[in-house]
Amino acid sequence: MKPIALTSETFDATLSGTDQPVLVDFWAEWCGPCKMMAPILDQLATEQEGRAMIAKVDIDAYPDLQARFGIRAIPTLIVFKNGQPVNTITGVKSKGFLETALAA
């Protein structure tokens, strides 16, 4: 299972349409650290299926979402619960760190 690609059009509906926590990765193709996070997020998407949703937003394609959440550095990951941001994580983190953030 791969992370879900979110767009400006699908972002709000996707987050409000689930009762699972959602980890959203704000990233860009040119970002080296973002590429380091990709395999970790792929693993999480598979392992957390049914318990949490893993999603990605390409900030170059959707700068409105970048501005909306005040993203200044990437990768930035935001954990949403009930459609609301509850935790913001910046930089490359381990799978265990992200699992703990999702469970909190």
C-alpha positions in Angstrom: 0.0 0.0 0.0 1.2 3.5 -0.9 0.5 6.8 0.8 -2.6 8.6 -0.7 -1.8 11.6 -2.8 -3.9 14.6 -1.7 -4.8 17.6 -3.7 -6.4 21.0 -2.9 -9.6 19.5 -4.1 -9.5 16.2 -2.1 -7.7 17.3 1.1 -10.6 18.4 3.3 -13.0 15.7 2.1 -10.4 13.0 2.8 -9.5 14.2 6.3 -13.1 14.7 7.3 -14.2 11.4 5.8 -12.2 9.2 8.2 -12.2 8.6 11.9 -8.6 7.3 11.7 -5.6 9.5 12.4 -4.0 10.9 9.2 -0.3 11.5 8.8 0.2 14.0 6.0 3.7 14.4 4.5 4.3 17.8 2.9 7.1 17.2 0.4 8.6 18.1 -3.0 10.3 16.1 -5.8 13.6 18.1 -5.4 13.9 17.6 -1.7 16.6 15.0 -0.7 15.4 14.5 2.9 11.8 14.0 1.5 13.2 11.1 -0.7 14.7 9.6 2.5 11.3 9.6 4.1 9.5 8.0 1.2 10.3 4.3 2.0 9.5 4.8 5.6 6.1 6.3 4.7 5.5 3.5 2.2 6.1 1.0 5.1 3.9 2.8 7.5 1.1 3.0 4.9 1.2 -0.8 4.6 1.6 -1.6 8.3 -1.0 1.0 9.5 -3.7 0.1 7.0 -7.0 0.0 8.7 -5.6 1.9 11.7 -4.2 5.1 10.2 -4.0 6.8 6.9 -0.7 8.0 5.4 -1.0 10.8 2.8 1.3 13.1 0.8 0.9 16.7 -0.5 3.3 17.9 -3.2 3.9 21.5 -2.1 5.1 22.5 -5.7 1.7 21.3 -7.1 -0.4 22.6 -4.2 1.2 25.8 -2.7 -2.2 26.8 -1.3 -2.0 23.8 1.1 1.6 24.7 2.0 0.5 28.2 2.8 -2.6 27.1 4.7 -0.6 25.0 7.2 2.4 27.4 7.4 4.9 24.9 6.0 8.3 26.6 5.9 10.6 23.6 5.7 10.2 20.1 4.2 9.7 17.4 4.9 7.0 18.5 7.4 4.6 15.9 8.6 1.3 16.8 10.3 -0.8 14.3 12.3 -4.5 15.1 12.0 -7.2 13.7 14.2 -10.9 14.3 13.5 -9.7 16.6 10.7 -7.7 18.8 13.0 -3.9 19.1 13.1 -2.6 17.8 16.5 1.1 17.3 15.9 3.6 18.9 13.5 6.9 17.1 12.8 9.7 18.6 10.8 12.7 16.8 9.3 13.6 13.1 8.7 12.3 10.9 11.5 12.4 7.2 12.2 9.5 4.8 11.6 9.2 4.3 15.3 9.0 8.0 16.0 6.2 8.4 13.5 4.3 5.3 14.9 4.4 6.9 18.3 3.2 10.3 16.9 0.2 8.5 15.2 -0.7 6.6 18.4 -0.5 9.7 20.7 
